[in-house]
């Protein structure tokens, strides 16, 4: 199998962190990465082609078409790696991690922060952010910024594996997991509120300010939609309707 990187525009990666966000549960990491690309005017600098991505040509407007690829953006203070899908198997996920880090480590990136979801059955008014990583100093820095260490578990996909691969290259790395409401994942919706918490923490690490108000508005709409769907499902099943716990938003 083959994975290659095509540089579109020369860029400086020296002493910059890499923010990673690919589709996963609640699309928390994906939304976080793309928020920074949009708000920080990210410049598309490279593509990651791989035979492990789905063999599909995505047809856009006026017939303009592309394969599924990973994309690297330069947002000034950081680089972003994202894609619209992940390789469906462990071999492909590991290879994309290896090729990407082999390329960027030579360009001098100094840390990796990967966004992901931590799914729970109920959530409170203020979503938590958990962290897991391979570097004590980086973990300590993020704890001081408000994150909580994750004690146990397994983080699947590139959003997790890339942190493990980073250790091989001697790059400090951490997964930043936004507390994600399980029904949002079950209904295949985006957990904007979990993503906004991940964004806030990464922004603090980058020492930049961000406006996430519109993300909170989208979160409210999704949460109301889910609560309505749950209520309707209970009525159809004949089960006595229960009011959601106060801690559920």
N, C-alpha and C positions, 0 to 999 in steps of 0.2 A: 504494500500500500504506500501511497505517496502523500506527503504534506509539505507544501512550499509556501514561502512568504514572498509576495510581490510588493516591492516598495514603489509607491506612487509619487511620493514627495520626500526628499531628504528631511530628517528631523533630528532634534537633539533629545536624547533620553537620559543624559548624564545626571545623576543625583535626583532623578524624578521617581515618584512612586507609580506603580501600575495599578489602576482600578479595574477590576474584572466583574462583569455582570452578564451572565447568559440566562436564557429562559430556564425556569425551574418552578417549584411550587409557589403559587401566588405571584410569580414573575417579579419577585422582590429585587433580586440582583439585577435583572435586565432593566427594570424601570429606573433603578438607582444609577446605573451606568449611563443610560440614555438621558437622564436628567442633566448630568454634568456635561454631556456632549452638547445638548441644546443650550443650556444656560451659560456655558463658558465658551460658546462659539468654537466647538471642536473642529479641528482640521483633519480631514481624512488623509492619513499618510501611508497606510499599507493594508494589504489584504492577506488573509491566511486561507489558502486553498488546500483542500484535503479530499482524498478519495473516500474518507470516512464520513463526510457530510452526505446527506441524502442526494442521490443522483437525479436531481430535478432541476429543470430550467424554469425560473420564476419569471413569468411574463408580466411586464408592467405596461404603463400607458404608451400608446403609439407603437407597441410591439417591442420596446426596449426591454431586454431580458438579461438575467444574470443567474449564475449558480448560487447555491447557498455557500457563503464564505464567512469567515471571521473578519472583523475589521478593527484596525488600530487607529485611534484618534489622538491627536496632540491638543490638549486644552490649556497649554501654557505651563501650569504648575504640576501637571501630571499627564500620564498617558492613560487611555481607556482602551480596554479590549472587550468587544461584545460581538454577538452574532444573533441571528434570528432563530437559530436552532443549535442543538448540540449533536455531535456524533452519537448515534443510538447505543453504542457498545463500549465497554471499558477500554478495549484496545485503541479505538479511535480517540476517546477522551484523553487517554494517557499520551498518545502520540502528539496531539495538538498542544498539550501542556509542554511536552518535551521540546518540540520544535520552536514554539513561541518563546520559551524561556532561554533556550540556547541562543536564539537571535537577540533577545532584549538584554540578556546578561552581558553580552559583549558590548552593548551600547551603554551600559552603566546604570541601569535602573537600581534604586536603592531600597525598595520595599514593594510589597504587594498587599492590596486590600481587596478581598473578593466579597461581594455582596451575596447574601443567601437568605433563606427563610428558616425560622424555627417555629414549627406548627404546633399550636396548642388548642385545646377544645374551647377555652374561654379566654377572653382578654379583658384587661382593665382600661380605665380612662387614659392611662399613659402606657403605651407599648414599651416593653423593655428591648434592649439591644444586647445580644450575647456575642462573645468573641471566643475563638479557638485558633491557636496558631503555633508556630514553631520557634518563636523568638521571645524570650522573657521581657526584654526591654520594650519591644513594640506592644506586647500585651499590657505591660505596666502603664505605658503612655495612654493607651485606649481606656484602661480602667479609670485613670485619672480624668478622662473626658466623659465618663458616665456609663461605660459598658460594664457588663457583668461576665465573668468567665463561665464558659460552658463546661460542666463537670464530666458529662458522659455523652455518648452517642456516636453516630456515623454521619458524615456529610458527603453525600453522593454527588457525582457529576464533576465537571470541570471546575465549578465554583469552589469545590472542596479539594479536589485532587491537585489543583495548581499550587495550593499552599504546601502540600507535601513535596511536590517536585521542586519548589523554590528552595527547600532545605538542601537539596543536592547541589544547587548552584550557590549556596551560601547567601541567599537573599532573605532578609527578614520578611515574614509573611503571616497574614491573619485572615480568617473568615469573619465577616461582620454579619451577624444574623438578626434580622428583624423579627420580633415576635408576631406571628401570623395567625389569624383566626381561621381554624380548620374549615368551617363552612364555606369560606371564600375559596379555598383550594378545592373543596368538593364540588362547588358550582363552576369551577374553572374561570374565576374572575381574578382581577388584579387587586392585590392588597396594597393600595396606595398609602395607607397609614403606616404599615410596616416599612414600606420603601422610604417614606419620608423620614423615619427615625434613622434608618441606615444612612440616608443622605446627610442628615444633620451631624451624625458622628464623623463621617468622612470629611465633611466640610470643616469641622473643628480641627481635625488632624491636619488638613491643608491650610488652616488659618485663613479661610475665606468665609464670607457671609453669603447665605442663600435665602431666597424667598420661597417657601414651600406652601404658601396659603392655597394655591390652586390644587395642590396635591391633597390637602385636607378636605377641600370641597368635593373632589372626586371620590375620596374615601367615604365621605358621608353618603353619597349617592349609592355607592356599591353596598355599603352596610345596610341601608334601608331596603334595597332591592333584595338582599339575602334574607332579611328578617321577614319581608312580605312572602317570599317563596317558602320559607319554613312554616309560616302561619297557614298558608294555603295548603301545604302538604299535610299538615296535621288535621285540617278540616276534612280533606278528602279521605284520609285514613280513618277518620272517626275518633281519633284520639282526643282526649280533652286538651283544649288549647292552654298552653302555659305561657305566661309572660316571661320574656327573656330575663335572666338574672341581671341585677343592676350593673354588674361589672361588664356585661356584654354591650358593646357599642352598636 
